[in-house]
Amino acid sequence: MDTVNIGLIRVLTLSDQKEIDRHGLIIEGAFSGLKVRSRCIEDHPKGLYDKISEEEAKPKIISLAKELRKGVEAIIVSCAADPAVKELKEILNIPVIGAGESLAAVSRTLGGSVGVITITNNVPDPVRRGLGERYLTWKKVEGVESTLDLKEGDILAHTLNTAMALRKQGSNVIALACTGFSTAGVAPKISKELGMPVVDPVLAAGSIAYNLMLNKECWREDVED
Amino acid sequence: MDTVNIGLIRVLTLSDQKEIDRHGLIIEGAFSGLKVRSRCIEDHPKGLYDKISEEEAKPKIISLAKELRKGVEAIIVSCAADPAVKELKEILNIPVIGAGESLAAVSRTLGGSVGVITITNNVPDPVRRGLGERYLTWKKVEGVESTLDLKEGDILAHTLNTAMALRKQGSNVIALACTGFSTAGVAPKISKELGMPVVDPVLAAGSIAYNLMLNKECWREDVED
């Protein structure tokens, strides 16, 4: 079977390649045919959590994307704030997929009224913009200040409570606006409890990248005809 | 393996169940675990091609969706104009996915500047609205007035010419704004010729529905832990 090679950029500095590969493995597990090569930026041990850390990270993301670009057919920036995604879409001649815009794209289509869960005191711009008229409201998950805090044991309960509050306000789909939620794997558990879709940003980005694979699959069939 | 059952509504009246099932089969072939049950509306032998035919079809789509609703976890309306999708999102308590909004969602994320190919003299509202600031331009494919004309032999060449014109105008992704393009299977062929993503509306809707499957898969893994 053919594969599509995807480059993935982690915005959290990690030393263990297994940890760096985690989002890539989530995507490979869900989308047969995608092969993900992951790298992380330097000197961001707490990830990105405000405008200043995002701006500092941008040139590093652009530089890493240029390195990764050789041998891949698309690049995913695995952060819901989509740092440098706009710039990279202009610089590179392959698709550059932000986890934030992907999250918005899938969420707005699965639901009529989207509630957003964040780890910061604002909804990331690409998520808000991508949701457009489908955006309903947002809420920050309690006791979390950076993606690192999403690893704690009781984060599932906090996130579930937040999601329940958003459902009460009329949301019929929940968008998890930090890729740390993907690392923690909370989306399916919350979805089951709530009985409604909860969208994971890393899997949303995978869904978009998979469309490149679908085209390639069809080419293969043509050759065999 | 668990499956997710999806109901799919064709807005083109067909008598052969094989033909009715065609979009469902495209989705099942691309997304392992989705099981699609398809039905078509009555008395629309040319499909939907203008505001009048869309309005006439709406109550039929709503009625069919209510019938299909039992035993499915989401409903796809397989038409790029998303007829009755807004209404159904309010009436039903499961996700209702329009092919038009799905097309826009995937296209805006895969590209920076989206060119839309239509079969009518306008861009369907949900496609235009969903693309937002990523919308660049549109062009009608030559010699086509309804989805039936997309079956003709030279439609691939006409669509490719249209896509090439949109690329010349600066589009870096092409959105095919009629599910008849999916029936004709033109997206991968054009994508290969152009060397850029061409988004198929039925596969885009499948990508969104697949997110429900991803959640269910994770539940299953939890049980096995």
Interface residues (C-beta under 8 A of the other chain):
Chain A: A30 S32 A74 K86 K89 E90 N93 P95 I97 G98 E101 S102 A105 V106 R108 T109 L110 G111 G112 R129 G130 G132 E133 N172 V173 G185 A187 P188 K189 S191 K192 P197 V198 V199 D200 L203 A204 S207 I208 Y210 N211 L212 L214 N215 K216 E217 C218 W219 D222
Chain B: A30 S32 A74 K86 K89 E90 N93 P95 I97 G98 E101 S102 A105 V106 R108 T109 L110 G111 G112 R129 G130 G132 E133 N172 V173 G185 A187 P188 K189 S191 K192 P197 V198 V199 D200 L203 A204 S207 I208 Y210 N211 L212 L214 N215 K216 E217 C218 W219 D222
